Amino acid sequence: MKYCSTRGKEKGLAFKDVLFSGYAKDGGLYMPEVIPKLSDSEIKEWSTHSYPDLVYLISRKFISEEEIPSHALKDIINGSLKRFRTPKIIEIERLEGGLNIVELFHGTTLAFKDLALSVVGGLLNFFLKESNEHVTVLIGTSGDTGSAAIESVRGRESIDIVVLLPHGRCTRIQELQMTTVIEDNVHVFCVDGTSDELDEPIKRCFADEELVAEHQLISINSINWGRIMAQVAHYFYTYYQLCSAIGQPVKIVVPTGAAGNITAGCLAQKMGLPITLVAGVNTNDIVARTLSRGDFSIRDNVCQTLAPAMDIQVPYNVERLIYLHTNGDTKRVKEVMDSYEEVGKVAVPEDILKSLKNIVVDTLVVTDSQITEVMKKVYKEHNYILCPHTATAAAYHYLSKEEIPRGYIATASPAKFPEAVERAGAPPVTEGVDHLEDLPTKFSWMKKGEDWYSILRNKIEIISAQKK
């Protein structure tokens, strides 16, 4: 398996090359040059496997034996998933009326990001041990990615991590999960801005090839291919748990922010899994507009909502969706993305949009009041508490009554969103977070009006100097 940039400048790269990268050198994202297609017999045989087995089988399709031998890959995956609070890793709560809540939040930070990032951390550590090198992970977060990334690498001597979070735009629990980690290799900045605004200095750092090479900068948010790859597994697992028979269709409804999770779902479908997808978004609706009518355009403001991990206007994985639905035509991807970046908007060509709609068959935009109403309704009818992001998916349950089995992706525990839970009239959920208020904190500020890029660059240089 070889990898390329979605915009075509780089080709023939190994898995390690793209794992240890952020954006591609031409500003694109890394993707496999060919998407492996499973046979009907493979899809049937895989149905007997556990979730960790599925992560291994999928990873094996994208990582050559020469790069990571099978025994080592199995050890990495099994070791990475040991800290989950349930042996199955993923639980499915089957509520009455076909409301199947796919709980992906049983990891250390109570969010679905733990599933993939724990594996990515293990993969990074494997290669770094072999080479005796050091890297600095640089990421921005809208809520859950930062804490999951920190947990995946905290305490590792070969990795430092720098996280930028939008102060006051995450919940207090989300912020505390990052600022209470005091290991020396963890560096957290509270930024006086939105998630999209803090992404700008990060993207500027990755655009500087000399800076990236000198300081071994990488990213492990959903820019990173390793994370997308690992997320494919929960679509296979969900399908096997919900399908009426192998080969029969299942619809999966996905809360969608930067579109990394739904990209993994599209990859699963391209590999042969008989699923269709629905994208649920909050009032920051760029993904819904893009997928429903091809309106890929940035609005002036990011709305602050009850579902903060989705409070973005720059869903960078849309570029990967376009790559998948042009059959890897990097020239066309570059044309679309150049137009988008030049003026902040582009109309997705009709043939690409039509192909996308064959997989992402519907979208829905859910306001804060609707999020609260869905949370209230599910609690009242089922005595089950949703997180606000999951509510953007569960809203679809009340809009469509078709017979096809459906799974609703639960991306986080309600314990991370006490204000939204209280607003919905449900009792507080504190499991896994009640200790955070008592812990010491460690973080730095990036204030409005300061040169965030210079602050970030200086921190990167200090980390490298200390390691040397």
One Martini backbone bead per residue (centre of mass of N, CA, C, O) as a GRO file, in nm:
protein
  468
    1MET     BB    1   0.094   0.038   0.025
    2LYS     BB    2   0.028   0.364  -0.100
    3TYR     BB    3   0.079   0.722  -0.086
    4CYS     BB    4  -0.097   1.043  -0.116
    5SER     BB    5  -0.185   1.338  -0.221
    6THR     BB    6  -0.482   1.496  -0.296
    7ARG     BB    7  -0.298   1.708  -0.496
    8GLY     BB    8  -0.026   1.528  -0.624
    9LYS     BB    9   0.278   1.589  -0.530
   10GLU     BB   10   0.258   1.314  -0.372
   11LYS     BB   11   0.404   0.980  -0.402
   12GLY     BB   12   0.480   0.661  -0.282
   13LEU     BB   13   0.415   0.635   0.015
   14ALA     BB   14   0.449   0.535   0.324
   15PHE     BB   15   0.300   0.491   0.617
   16LYS     BB   16   0.511   0.636   0.793
   17ASP     BB   17   0.512   0.904   0.639
   18VAL     BB   18   0.203   0.977   0.713
   19LEU     BB   19   0.207   0.941   1.020
   20PHE     BB   20   0.462   1.165   1.019
   21SER     BB   21   0.223   1.387   0.961
   22GLY     BB   22   0.039   1.632   0.827
   23TYR     BB   23   0.038   1.808   0.597
   24ALA     BB   24   0.100   1.836   0.295
   25LYS     BB   25   0.315   2.011   0.087
   26ASP     BB   26   0.039   2.111  -0.088
   27GLY     BB   27  -0.203   2.111   0.151
   28GLY     BB   28  -0.291   1.839   0.171
   29LEU     BB   29  -0.394   1.501   0.206
   30TYR     BB   30  -0.365   1.178   0.307
   31MET     BB   31  -0.386   0.885   0.085
   32PRO     BB   32  -0.466   0.620  -0.068
   33GLU     BB   33  -0.420   0.517  -0.392
   34VAL     BB   34  -0.584   0.259  -0.293
   35ILE     BB   35  -0.886   0.093  -0.235
   36PRO     BB   36  -0.966  -0.173  -0.069
   37LYS     BB   37  -1.141  -0.470  -0.172
   38LEU     BB   38  -1.377  -0.673  -0.052
   39SER     BB   39  -1.496  -0.969  -0.025
   40ASP     BB   40  -1.769  -1.146   0.056
   41SER     BB   41  -1.612  -1.350   0.233
   42GLU     BB   42  -1.471  -1.143   0.413
   43ILE     BB   43  -1.719  -1.001   0.527
   44LYS     BB   44  -1.826  -1.258   0.660
   45GLU     BB   45  -1.575  -1.345   0.830
   46TRP     BB   46  -1.547  -1.074   1.001
   47SER     BB   47  -1.814  -1.111   1.182
   48THR     BB   48  -1.651  -1.295   1.410
   49HIS     BB   49  -1.510  -1.046   1.523
   50SER     BB   50  -1.360  -0.839   1.712
   51TYR     BB   51  -1.269  -0.524   1.744
   52PRO     BB   52  -0.956  -0.561   1.753
   53ASP     BB   53  -0.953  -0.744   1.502
   54LEU     BB   54  -1.062  -0.527   1.304
   55VAL     BB   55  -0.832  -0.332   1.333
   56TYR     BB   56  -0.623  -0.526   1.224
   57LEU     BB   57  -0.745  -0.602   0.944
   58ILE     BB   58  -0.750  -0.310   0.839
   59SER     BB   59  -0.454  -0.231   0.885
   60ARG     BB   60  -0.336  -0.456   0.699
   61LYS     BB   61  -0.445  -0.311   0.432
   62PHE     BB   62  -0.246  -0.034   0.500
   63ILE     BB   63  -0.003  -0.220   0.611
   64SER     BB   64   0.286  -0.346   0.570
   65GLU     BB   65   0.481  -0.611   0.667
   66GLU     BB   66   0.754  -0.456   0.644
   67GLU     BB   67   0.680  -0.234   0.854
   68ILE     BB   68   0.464  -0.436   1.015
   69PRO     BB   69   0.440  -0.701   1.171
   70SER     BB   70   0.182  -0.888   1.278
   71HIS     BB   71   0.262  -0.929   1.576
   72ALA     BB   72   0.311  -0.623   1.630
   73LEU     BB   73   0.032  -0.514   1.548
   74LYS     BB   74  -0.130  -0.672   1.758
   75ASP     BB   75   0.014  -0.555   2.006
   76ILE     BB   76  -0.054  -0.261   1.962
   77ILE     BB   77  -0.364  -0.285   1.966
   78ASN     BB   78  -0.408  -0.438   2.232
   79GLY     BB   79  -0.250  -0.233   2.409
   80SER     BB   80  -0.425   0.025   2.334
   81LEU     BB   81  -0.716  -0.122   2.443
   82LYS     BB   82  -0.684  -0.171   2.767
   83ARG     BB   83  -0.828   0.111   2.893
   84PHE     BB   84  -1.101   0.014   2.870
   85ARG     BB   85  -1.421  -0.023   3.047
   86THR     BB   86  -1.480  -0.247   2.824
   87PRO     BB   87  -1.426  -0.544   2.666
   88LYS     BB   88  -1.570  -0.454   2.384
   89ILE     BB   89  -1.532  -0.123   2.380
   90ILE     BB   90  -1.818  -0.154   2.241
   91GLU     BB   91  -2.150  -0.034   2.289
   92ILE     BB   92  -2.505  -0.130   2.250
   93GLU     BB   93  -2.798   0.057   2.285
   94ARG     BB   94  -3.121  -0.097   2.279
   95LEU     BB   95  -3.378   0.078   2.206
   96GLU     BB   96  -3.677   0.145   2.152
   97GLY     BB   97  -3.757   0.161   1.805
   98GLY     BB   98  -3.444   0.150   1.694
   99LEU     BB   99  -3.254   0.298   1.915
  100ASN     BB  100  -2.919   0.270   1.836
  101ILE     BB  101  -2.657   0.313   2.060
  102VAL     BB  102  -2.319   0.387   1.978
  103GLU     BB  103  -2.071   0.334   2.212
  104LEU     BB  104  -1.751   0.524   2.189
  105PHE     BB  105  -1.692   0.621   2.525
  106HIS     BB  106  -1.488   0.393   2.694
  107GLY     BB  107  -1.254   0.564   2.741
  108THR     BB  108  -1.052   0.776   2.914
  109THR     BB  109  -1.212   1.054   2.783
  110LEU     BB  110  -1.512   0.985   2.683
  111ALA     BB  111  -1.434   0.936   2.366
  112PHE     BB  112  -1.397   0.835   2.035
  113LYS     BB  113  -1.095   0.923   2.003
  114ASP     BB  114  -0.967   0.685   2.165
  115LEU     BB  115  -0.976   0.459   1.957
  116ALA     BB  116  -0.761   0.584   1.756
  117LEU     BB  117  -0.536   0.730   1.932
  118SER     BB  118  -0.428   0.484   2.080
  119VAL     BB  119  -0.317   0.355   1.819
  120VAL     BB  120  -0.140   0.584   1.717
  121GLY     BB  121   0.046   0.591   1.962
  122GLY     BB  122   0.153   0.299   1.917
  123LEU     BB  123   0.270   0.342   1.633
  124LEU     BB  124   0.469   0.564   1.699
  125ASN     BB  125   0.630   0.408   1.915
  126PHE     BB  126   0.736   0.185   1.735
  127PHE     BB  127   0.909   0.365   1.541
  128LEU     BB  128   1.074   0.525   1.760
  129LYS     BB  129   1.219   0.283   1.883
  130GLU     BB  130   1.372   0.203   1.624
  131SER     BB  131   1.507   0.514   1.576
  132ASN     BB  132   1.552   0.707   1.822
  133GLU     BB  133   1.334   0.937   1.818
  134HIS     BB  134   1.180   1.269   1.797
  135VAL     BB  135   0.854   1.421   1.854
  136THR     BB  136   0.607   1.678   1.764
  137VAL     BB  137   0.290   1.735   1.859
  138LEU     BB  138   0.037   1.923   1.664
  139ILE     BB  139  -0.273   2.061   1.797
  140GLY     BB  140  -0.613   2.115   1.753
  141THR     BB  141  -0.922   2.186   1.940
  142SER     BB  142  -1.289   2.152   2.005
  143GLY     BB  143  -1.245   1.920   2.265
  144ASP     BB  144  -1.163   1.587   2.237
  145THR     BB  145  -0.887   1.550   2.093
  146GLY     BB  146  -0.681   1.656   2.298
  147SER     BB  147  -0.720   1.448   2.530
  148ALA     BB  148  -0.674   1.192   2.361
  149ALA     BB  149  -0.389   1.265   2.265
  150ILE     BB  150  -0.261   1.292   2.539
  151GLU     BB  151  -0.321   0.999   2.638
  152SER     BB  152  -0.153   0.857   2.400
  153VAL     BB  153   0.146   1.023   2.505
  154ARG     BB  154   0.180   1.034   2.791
  155GLY     BB  155   0.516   0.993   2.909
  156ARG     BB  156   0.664   0.993   2.642
  157GLU     BB  157   0.993   1.044   2.551
  158SER     BB  158   0.951   1.060   2.217
  159ILE     BB  159   0.703   1.263   2.300
  160ASP     BB  160   0.557   1.568   2.223
  161ILE     BB  161   0.275   1.791   2.318
  162VAL     BB  162   0.073   2.037   2.139
  163VAL     BB  163  -0.214   2.222   2.263
  164LEU     BB  164  -0.501   2.385   2.121
  165LEU     BB  165  -0.756   2.571   2.293
  166PRO     BB  166  -1.084   2.707   2.322
  167HIS     BB  167  -1.152   2.926   2.541
  168GLY     BB  168  -1.490   2.876   2.647
  169ARG     BB  169  -1.570   2.645   2.404
  170CYS     BB  170  -1.551   2.446   2.604
  171THR     BB  171  -1.592   2.256   2.842
  172ARG     BB  172  -1.476   2.224   3.154
  173ILE     BB  173  -1.412   1.926   3.134
  174GLN     BB  174  -1.246   1.932   2.875
  175GLU     BB  175  -1.032   2.129   2.982
  176LEU     BB  176  -0.940   1.961   3.232
  177GLN     BB  177  -0.836   1.712   3.068
  178MET     BB  178  -0.585   1.897   2.980
  179THR     BB  179  -0.485   2.093   3.229
  180THR     BB  180  -0.430   1.827   3.435
  181VAL     BB  181  -0.178   1.762   3.269
  182ILE     BB  182   0.174   1.739   3.405
  183GLU     BB  183   0.349   1.637   3.210
  184ASP     BB  184   0.639   1.727   3.042
  185ASN     BB  185   0.516   1.638   2.738
  186VAL     BB  186   0.287   1.858   2.808
  187HIS     BB  187   0.134   2.132   2.603
  188VAL     BB  188  -0.092   2.391   2.695
  189PHE     BB  189  -0.325   2.607   2.517
  190CYS     BB  190  -0.515   2.892   2.583
  191VAL     BB  191  -0.741   3.031   2.351
  192ASP     BB  192  -0.860   3.351   2.227
  193GLY     BB  193  -1.067   3.152   2.041
  194THR     BB  194  -1.132   2.961   1.785
  195SER     BB  195  -1.079   2.674   1.622
  196ASP     BB  196  -1.016   2.807   1.347
  197GLU     BB  197  -0.811   3.019   1.453
  198LEU     BB  198  -0.601   2.810   1.579
  199ASP     BB  199  -0.536   2.668   1.301
  200GLU     BB  200  -0.358   2.880   1.159
  201PRO     BB  201  -0.077   2.850   1.306
  202ILE     BB  202  -0.059   2.549   1.247
  203LYS     BB  203  -0.061   2.559   0.938
  204ARG     BB  204   0.189   2.742   0.920
  205CYS     BB  205   0.386   2.540   1.036
  206PHE     BB  206   0.333   2.308   0.820
  207ALA     BB  207   0.421   2.499   0.571
  208ASP     BB  208   0.708   2.475   0.706
  209GLU     BB  209   0.942   2.258   0.606
  210GLU     BB  210   1.182   2.331   0.790
  211LEU     BB  211   1.036   2.313   1.061
  212VAL     BB  212   0.932   2.024   1.039
  213ALA     BB  213   1.213   1.886   1.002
  214GLU     BB  214   1.374   2.000   1.249
  215HIS     BB  215   1.114   1.919   1.468
  216GLN     BB  216   0.929   1.686   1.405
  217LEU     BB  217   0.638   1.743   1.290
  218ILE     BB  218   0.306   1.645   1.399
  219SER     BB  219  -0.025   1.498   1.349
  220ILE     BB  220  -0.335   1.357   1.543
  221ASN     BB  221  -0.558   1.438   1.403
  222SER     BB  222  -0.774   1.417   1.123
  223ILE     BB  223  -0.531   1.461   0.936
  224ASN     BB  224  -0.445   1.184   1.016
  225TRP     BB  225  -0.450   0.878   0.870
  226GLY     BB  226  -0.441   0.682   1.115
  227ARG     BB  227  -0.717   0.772   1.227
  228ILE     BB  228  -0.898   0.699   0.994
  229MET     BB  229  -0.829   0.402   0.978
  230ALA     BB  230  -0.924   0.323   1.272
  231GLN     BB  231  -1.231   0.421   1.228
  232VAL     BB  232  -1.337   0.199   1.037
  233ALA     BB  233  -1.398  -0.029   1.249
  234HIS     BB  234  -1.675   0.079   1.376
  235TYR     BB  235  -1.841   0.015   1.122
  236PHE     BB  236  -1.810  -0.286   1.114
  237TYR     BB  237  -1.912  -0.346   1.397
  238THR     BB  238  -2.190  -0.214   1.370
  239TYR     BB  239  -2.291  -0.379   1.137
  240TYR     BB  240  -2.274  -0.666   1.269
  241GLN     BB  241  -2.477  -0.589   1.508
  242LEU     BB  242  -2.735  -0.478   1.303
  243CYS     BB  243  -2.772  -0.673   1.095
  244SER     BB  244  -2.991  -0.911   0.961
  245ALA     BB  245  -2.769  -0.974   0.735
  246ILE     BB  246  -2.521  -1.051   0.550
  247GLY     BB  247  -2.558  -0.778   0.305
  248GLN     BB  248  -2.737  -0.604   0.454
  249PRO     BB  249  -2.849  -0.301   0.528
  250VAL     BB  250  -2.709  -0.001   0.692
  251LYS     BB  251  -2.767   0.283   0.896
  252ILE     BB  252  -2.550   0.567   0.976
  253VAL     BB  253  -2.541   0.812   1.233
  254VAL     BB  254  -2.334   1.120   1.223
  255PRO     BB  255  -2.158   1.321   1.399
  256THR     BB  256  -2.042   1.643   1.249
  257GLY     BB  257  -1.742   1.823   1.179
  258ALA     BB  258  -1.446   1.759   1.021
  259ALA     BB  259  -1.518   1.463   0.878
  260GLY     BB  260  -1.355   1.206   0.973
  261ASN     BB  261  -1.571   0.993   1.047
  262ILE     BB  262  -1.726   0.996   0.772
  263THR     BB  263  -1.481   0.913   0.607
  264ALA     BB  264  -1.456   0.631   0.731
  265GLY     BB  265  -1.735   0.540   0.629
  266CYS     BB  266  -1.671   0.570   0.327
  267LEU     BB  267  -1.441   0.366   0.326
  268ALA     BB  268  -1.605   0.121   0.413
  269GLN     BB  269  -1.788   0.129   0.162
  270LYS     BB  270  -1.556   0.108  -0.050
  271MET     BB  271  -1.473  -0.184   0.071
  272GLY     BB  272  -1.801  -0.315   0.094
  273LEU     BB  273  -1.985  -0.196   0.297
  274PRO     BB  274  -2.348  -0.200   0.351
  275ILE     BB  275  -2.363   0.134   0.378
  276THR     BB  276  -2.515   0.424   0.509
  277LEU     BB  277  -2.525   0.787   0.556
  278VAL     BB  278  -2.560   1.036   0.820
  279ALA     BB  279  -2.541   1.390   0.877
  280GLY     BB  280  -2.494   1.550   1.187
  281VAL     BB  281  -2.553   1.892   1.280
  282ASN     BB  282  -2.515   2.195   1.369
  283THR     BB  283  -2.529   2.538   1.303
  284ASN     BB  284  -2.257   2.445   1.180
  285ASP     BB  285  -2.341   2.371   0.831
  286ILE     BB  286  -2.122   2.304   0.609
  287VAL     BB  287  -2.155   1.996   0.566
  288ALA     BB  288  -2.454   1.997   0.486
  289ARG     BB  289  -2.427   2.188   0.243
  290THR     BB  290  -2.221   2.020   0.087
  291LEU     BB  291  -2.381   1.733   0.080
  292SER     BB  292  -2.665   1.845  -0.034
  293ARG     BB  293  -2.560   2.116  -0.249
  294GLY     BB  294  -2.241   2.206  -0.276
  295ASP     BB  295  -2.192   2.425  -0.032
  296PHE     BB  296  -1.858   2.525  -0.001
  297SER     BB  297  -1.880   2.753   0.269
  298ILE     BB  298  -1.781   3.018   0.456
  299ARG     BB  299  -1.859   3.167   0.744
  300ASP     BB  300  -1.797   3.424   0.954
  301ASN     BB  301  -1.919   3.253   1.198
  302VAL     BB  302  -1.887   3.079   1.499
  303CYS     BB  303  -2.099   2.893   1.670
  304GLN     BB  304  -2.205   2.861   1.999
  305THR     BB  305  -2.270   2.541   2.140
  306LEU     BB  306  -2.370   2.238   2.291
  307ALA     BB  307  -2.166   2.121   2.046
  308PRO     BB  308  -1.837   2.202   2.044
  309ALA     BB  309  -1.691   1.987   1.851
  310MET     BB  310  -1.878   2.133   1.601
  311ASP     BB  311  -1.738   2.432   1.615
  312ILE     BB  312  -1.710   2.474   1.276
  313GLN     BB  313  -1.585   2.594   0.927
  314VAL     BB  314  -1.328   2.374   0.878
  315PRO     BB  315  -1.369   2.077   0.704
  316TYR     BB  316  -1.094   1.912   0.593
  317ASN     BB  317  -1.225   1.620   0.507
  318VAL     BB  318  -1.366   1.698   0.245
  319GLU     BB  319  -1.121   1.642   0.068
  320ARG     BB  320  -1.139   1.332   0.099
  321LEU     BB  321  -1.421   1.300  -0.020
  322ILE     BB  322  -1.345   1.403  -0.299
  323TYR     BB  323  -1.132   1.192  -0.358
  324LEU     BB  324  -1.321   0.942  -0.338
  325HIS     BB  325  -1.537   1.090  -0.562
  326THR     BB  326  -1.285   1.080  -0.798
  327ASN     BB  327  -1.101   0.832  -0.780
  328GLY     BB  328  -0.822   0.991  -0.721
  329ASP     BB  329  -0.837   1.287  -0.856
  330THR     BB  330  -0.602   1.523  -0.794
  331LYS     BB  331  -0.665   1.747  -0.996
  332ARG     BB  332  -0.959   1.800  -0.904
  333VAL     BB  333  -0.906   1.855  -0.611
  334LYS     BB  334  -0.724   2.102  -0.656
  335GLU     BB  335  -0.930   2.277  -0.799
  336VAL     BB  336  -1.135   2.292  -0.570
  337MET     BB  337  -0.938   2.388  -0.337
  338ASP     BB  338  -0.832   2.644  -0.469
  339SER     BB  339  -1.104   2.787  -0.483
  340TYR     BB  340  -1.172   2.775  -0.183
  341GLU     BB  341  -0.906   2.924  -0.074
  342GLU     BB  342  -0.935   3.192  -0.230
  343VAL     BB  343  -1.271   3.258  -0.130
  344GLY     BB  344  -1.426   3.040   0.070
  345LYS     BB  345  -1.554   2.901  -0.199
  346VAL     BB  346  -1.750   2.622  -0.350
  347ALA     BB  347  -1.875   2.424  -0.606
  348VAL     BB  348  -1.960   2.113  -0.618
  349PRO     BB  349  -1.952   1.902  -0.844
  350GLU     BB  350  -2.211   1.713  -0.957
  351ASP     BB  351  -2.071   1.430  -0.977
  352ILE     BB  352  -1.958   1.429  -0.691
  353LEU     BB  353  -2.221   1.474  -0.537
  354LYS     BB  354  -2.366   1.222  -0.641
  355SER     BB  355  -2.166   1.018  -0.521
  356LEU     BB  356  -2.195   1.105  -0.224
  357LYS     BB  357  -2.514   1.047  -0.209
  358ASN     BB  358  -2.480   0.729  -0.214
  359ILE     BB  359  -2.380   0.746   0.096
  360VAL     BB  360  -2.470   1.038   0.181
  361VAL     BB  361  -2.819   1.050   0.204
  362ASP     BB  362  -2.811   1.256   0.456
  363THR     BB  363  -2.911   1.556   0.637
  364LEU     BB  364  -2.881   1.747   0.956
  365VAL     BB  365  -2.999   2.034   1.136
  366VAL     BB  366  -2.923   2.116   1.486
  367THR     BB  367  -3.035   2.285   1.732
  368ASP     BB  368  -3.025   2.360   2.057
  369SER     BB  369  -3.328   2.310   2.111
  370GLN     BB  370  -3.325   2.028   1.974
  371ILE     BB  371  -3.116   1.895   2.146
  372THR     BB  372  -3.274   1.923   2.410
  373GLU     BB  373  -3.529   1.773   2.317
  374VAL     BB  374  -3.395   1.500   2.259
  375MET     BB  375  -3.279   1.454   2.540
  376LYS     BB  376  -3.552   1.459   2.683
  377LYS     BB  377  -3.695   1.233   2.525
  378VAL     BB  378  -3.495   1.001   2.581
  379TYR     BB  379  -3.517   1.016   2.887
  380LYS     BB  380  -3.825   0.980   2.915
  381GLU     BB  381  -3.855   0.710   2.728
  382HIS     BB  382  -3.551   0.553   2.827
  383ASN     BB  383  -3.357   0.644   3.054
  384TYR     BB  384  -3.149   0.815   2.863
  385ILE     BB  385  -2.830   0.977   2.822
  386LEU     BB  386  -2.723   1.226   2.619
  387CYS     BB  387  -2.521   1.382   2.426
  388PRO     BB  388  -2.530   1.656   2.218
  389HIS     BB  389  -2.403   1.515   1.972
  390THR     BB  390  -2.582   1.262   1.968
  391ALA     BB  391  -2.847   1.429   1.925
  392THR     BB  392  -2.790   1.494   1.620
  393ALA     BB  393  -2.851   1.196   1.548
  394ALA     BB  394  -3.119   1.119   1.707
  395ALA     BB  395  -3.309   1.313   1.551
  396TYR     BB  396  -3.353   1.112   1.309
  397HIS     BB  397  -3.553   0.916   1.449
  398TYR     BB  398  -3.795   1.148   1.429
  399LEU     BB  399  -3.790   1.166   1.092
  400SER     BB  400  -3.744   0.845   1.045
  401LYS     BB  401  -3.932   0.514   0.966
  402GLU     BB  402  -3.771   0.305   0.857
  403GLU     BB  403  -3.665  -0.042   0.852
  404ILE     BB  404  -3.385  -0.004   0.852
  405PRO     BB  405  -3.116  -0.041   1.017
  406ARG     BB  406  -2.995   0.168   1.296
  407GLY     BB  407  -2.719   0.382   1.385
  408TYR     BB  408  -2.610   0.587   1.668
  409ILE     BB  409  -2.356   0.791   1.724
  410ALA     BB  410  -2.166   0.796   2.027
  411THR     BB  411  -1.907   1.026   2.101
  412ALA     BB  412  -2.003   1.085   2.410
  413SER     BB  413  -2.025   1.154   2.728
  414PRO     BB  414  -2.241   1.330   2.934
  415ALA     BB  415  -2.021   1.408   3.153
  416LYS     BB  416  -1.893   1.647   2.958
  417PHE     BB  417  -2.213   1.795   2.964
  418PRO     BB  418  -2.370   1.935   3.218
  419GLU     BB  419  -2.534   2.173   3.098
  420ALA     BB  420  -2.701   2.008   2.891
  421VAL     BB  421  -2.821   1.808   3.093
  422GLU     BB  422  -2.966   2.015   3.269
  423ARG     BB  423  -3.142   2.140   3.042
  424ALA     BB  424  -3.284   1.845   2.996
  425GLY     BB  425  -3.359   1.728   3.298
  426ALA     BB  426  -3.119   1.563   3.387
  427PRO     BB  427  -2.913   1.394   3.560
  428PRO     BB  428  -2.611   1.385   3.671
  429VAL     BB  429  -2.290   1.301   3.522
  430THR     BB  430  -1.968   1.177   3.686
  431GLU     BB  431  -1.835   0.952   3.554
  432GLY     BB  432  -1.481   1.018   3.518
  433VAL     BB  433  -1.489   1.354   3.639
  434ASP     BB  434  -1.503   1.420   3.961
  435HIS     BB  435  -1.174   1.468   4.001
  436LEU     BB  436  -1.080   1.727   3.837
  437GLU     BB  437  -1.119   1.976   4.039
  438ASP     BB  438  -0.867   1.862   4.234
  439LEU     BB  439  -0.661   1.931   4.023
  440PRO     BB  440  -0.392   2.040   3.890
  441THR     BB  441  -0.262   2.293   3.671
  442LYS     BB  442  -0.136   2.326   3.312
  443PHE     BB  443  -0.076   2.638   3.134
  444SER     BB  444  -0.115   2.857   2.853
  445TRP     BB  445  -0.140   3.163   2.680
  446MET     BB  446  -0.354   3.305   2.406
  447LYS     BB  447  -0.404   3.619   2.321
  448LYS     BB  448  -0.552   3.869   2.204
  449GLY     BB  449  -0.311   4.017   1.972
  450GLU     BB  450  -0.123   3.802   1.958
  451ASP     BB  451   0.146   3.603   1.831
  452TRP     BB  452   0.078   3.281   1.783
  453TYR     BB  453   0.300   3.179   1.599
  454SER     BB  454   0.543   3.270   1.773
  455ILE     BB  455   0.468   3.114   2.025
  456LEU     BB  456   0.468   2.834   1.891
  457ARG     BB  457   0.752   2.832   1.774
  458ASN     BB  458   0.899   2.874   2.042
  459LYS     BB  459   0.803   2.614   2.178
  460ILE     BB  460   0.925   2.418   1.972
  461GLU     BB  461   1.223   2.509   2.012
  462ILE     BB  462   1.241   2.442   2.313
  463ILE     BB  463   1.187   2.143   2.298
  464SER     BB  464   1.427   2.070   2.116
  465ALA     BB  465   1.652   2.181   2.298
  466GLN     BB  466   1.594   1.994   2.541
  467LYS     BB  467   1.640   1.723   2.387
  468LYS     BB  468   1.941   1.796   2.297
   0.00000   0.00000   0.00000
